[in-house]
Amino acid sequence: MQFEGYSFKWDAFISHSDDDEAQIVQPLVERLKDAGLRLWYDRDELDPGEKLYSAIDEGIKYSRYWIVVLSNHYFSSTNCMTEFDAIMNQQKIESILPIWCNIRREEIHKQKYGSFLVGILGIRWDEVNINRVTDRLLGALQLDEERTDPVDVRMLLKMNKENRVEGKKSGDWESKETEETFQHRFEMIQRLYENYRKTITDPRIYAAMLKIPRHIFIHDPDALEEAYDEKKPFIVTPLQNGSAADVVLSQVGWLGPESGEKVLVCGAKGGYIQCLLAEILGPDGVVDCISTDEAALEMNEEIVAQLTPFGKRINWYHVESLSDHFPGAKTESYDRILICGAVNGPPRFLFPLLRKEGVLVSPINVGKVDEHNQNLVRFEKRTRQLRHTKVSDVYYRFGPVA
């Protein structure tokens, strides 16, 4: 078995808390071994005097899957969370298999990586029927074939024009919608889903992208194919491009917005990404947008007010620089912040605006600034520190945030 140029030494790495060892982990490991799996399990792999973190890092790197035993014990353990940071840094989130042990969804959601973890199809622990848990886990591993989809987005993609017409009209964009525009959008979502289904698992994002016509944010009426080419950005003003749809999907996916939250978007970007967020956040959510490009803000506000139902849920603020004060700029006032343009390093001036456990996603310049190459980085605000995770080795090419 090969993985990014490495040979797999283990089929799965077991990440767990010592407090769950006797009742959960050991019975599970015994059954998985009986099924023939090669496991990295600390009790078997760590020898006295061995360098702990190097051995764990090796186990994570050379395992095909990571079985994570999630419990209150796990989330309260610094060592466990450091281990999970290392797993996330492998950037193969489709290989993470969570087991939920005596913990509720809402409890997981409050933890670090909570919004990500609740979006993955996990397996609930059943101490009465451990064999059932093992069978489900073995089915999910599928060591000799491709894994199944992590979420049931295919049902979403069966939507057709009849579904759209029968549903609620969402603003005046129906006047600009045709069979052709819907078909273009439908096909774009199909391609995005096939390419990103194992990393961006939240069906609400695909649903929002299917619902909102991207072409209404593009000022060239002949640019329909460009609007629904997921690899192409579109021009808004001389200072501003709307990001390509695949980039938007990654940004929103890693931001992880939840219903009713308050989100800050830095950069005008044509208004499309702000509307996606407003749709996902729902009627109780709020999107604030700041930009140094006054012309782009005015166009965005006009389009959103006239052609979408989100006019009262998105606020537009012109600033001279992103560090300027604006009406929403209060300490710990935002659940999430999305930066839609390149910055040279961690945007620390925005961190005070994040609430505890808040998330900020930003493209961070790599190498020479004038090359416009960025990694997408996700920051999470903890009690005493700000933790960050590079979520992609792919180089993005954002212009400076404006």
ABEGO torsion letter per residue (X at the ends): XBBGGBBBABABBBBBBAAAAAAAAAAAAAAAAAAGBBBBBAAAABBBGBBAAAAAAAAAAABABBBBBBBAAAAABAAAAAAAAAAAAAGBAAABBBBBBGBBAAAAAABBGAAAAAABBBBBBBAABAAAAAAAAAAAAGAABBBBBABBAAAAAABBAAAAAABBBBEAAAAABBAAAAAAAAAAAAAAAAAAAAABABAAAAAAAAABBAAAABABAAAAAAAABAABBBBABAABBBBBAAAAAAAAAAAGBBBGBBBBBBEAGGGAAAAAAAAAAEAABBBBBBBABAAAAAAAAAAAAAABAAAAABBBBBBABAABBBAABBBGABABBBBABBBABBBAAAAAABBBGBBBBBBBBBEBAAAGBBBBBBBBBBAABBBBBBABABBBBBBBBX
